[in-house]
Amino acid sequence: MAAPTLRPAIPEDASLCIRIRGMTRENAFSAEALAALGITQESWSAGIADGSLPGVVACMDGHMAGYCFGDRDSGEIVVLALLPEHEGLGLGKALLQHMVDAFRQQGLKRLFLGCSSDPGVRSHGFYRHLGWKPTGEVDGLGDEVLELWLD
């Protein structure tokens, strides 16, 4: 297996990102569920194109293995998703760190994201291990809001 490569997301990635989002092991969202939230191939592509939804894609053996996207204006990490067969390889951490670094360079001081409050869900421990702290808030999807302060 070749080493993973990271690259900036391009608008043409949106359709595959939506497909992968439905294939994740935990917290999967189908294309229909995303559309019900207003997230479509068109809206995702437009956000990448206009820079409001910057992202990074991880590729393994020439195929997309996962991605991370954030909201340029608010500092929210909107989504981090990996195909199950690529979990445990450090890709999630690398993708997230890439977005954190990009937002730090942009001058943001605080990042945030929604995460399951269930300790049995992998993301619960993943983000906390990387220094993200609970805010005591819950987002509109019922997820706990975690934050990361940048220096």
N, C-alpha and C positions, 0 to 999 in steps of 0.2 A: 504494500500500500504506500503510495506517495505521500509526502508531507503535505499538509493542508496549505492552501494559499488564501490570503485575504485580499479582497479588492472592493473598491467603492461600488455601491449598488447603482444600477442604471435603470431607467424607466422600463426597459424590456424585461427586467427581473420580476416585476410585480405579479404576473400570472403564476409563475413557479413559486413565489413566496406564498401566495394564497393557497396553492396546492399543498405545499409543505406544512403550512399552519394546520391543516386538517389531518396531517399524518404524525404529529408529535405525540409522544407517549402520554404526557399529562397536559391538561388544559388545551386540548385540541379544539379548534374552531373550524367548522366547514365553511365553504365559500358562501353558502346560504346564510349561515349564522353571522359571518362577517358582513355580508350585504345588509342584514337587518340592523347592524350597527352603523351602517353608512360607509363601510369599507369595501370598496370594489377594486377591480383591476384598474379602472380608469382613475379613481381617486388616489390610489396608491402610486400609480405611474406619475400622475400630475404632481404629487408631493415630492417625489424623487426629482422630477424634472425642474421644479421651481426652487428646490433646495430647502423647502420647509420640512421635509421628512428625510433627512440624511440617513444613510445606512451603509452597512458593510456586510459583505457576503463571504462565507467560507466555502471553498471548493475543495473536494477530494477527488482525485482521479478524474478531473475534468467535469465533475457534477456538483451542483449546489448541495451542500450538506447542512447548511444553516445560515442564519442571518441575525442581525440586530439593527433596529431602527430607533431613532429618537425624534422628538419634536424640537426643532431648532430654536423656537422662540421660548418655550416653557422649560426646557431641560428635562422633559419626561422621557424616560426610556420606554418607548411604546411597546416594543416586542423584542424578545430574544427567543428564537426557535431553532431547534436542531432535530434532524431526523434521528430516530432512536438508535440506529446502528452507529451513529457518530458521537453518542454520549460517552462521557468518561475519558475523552481524549484531550481535554483542555480547550476545545474549540469554543465552548460557551464563555469561558473566562476570557479568552483572547478577543472574541467578538465584543463582549461587554467593555473590556478595557480599551479597545479601539474607539468606541463611542465616548467613553469617559474622557479619554485623551483629546478627542476632537472637540468636545464641549468645553473642556478646560482651555484649550487654545482659543476658542471663541470668546472666552472671558466669563463663562457662566461660573457661578460660585456654588450653586446647589442643584443637584439632580434628584429626581424622584421617579418612582415606579410603583405599580400595583402588584402585589404578591399575595399568594394564598396565606392565610393565617394558620393553616393546618400543618403542624410539624411533620406529618406523614408525607407531605408533598415535597419533592426534591428541591423546588425553587425556594422553599422556606429557609432551609439551611444554607443553600448556595449563596444567596445574596448576603445573608448575615455573616457568613464566613469571609466574604470579601469587603466587609466594613459598612454595609448598608444598615441603617438604624430605623426602627419603627418610629412613626410620628404620632401614633395614637389615632390617626385618621383612617377612614374607610372610604374607598372610591365608589363610584356609581355602579360598579359591577360587584360590589361586596368584597373586594380585595383590600388587604391592609396596605397602607401607603408607607413605603420605606424611602429614606432619603440618604444622600451621600453629599457631604460638604467637601468642596474642593479647595485646595490651598493655592 
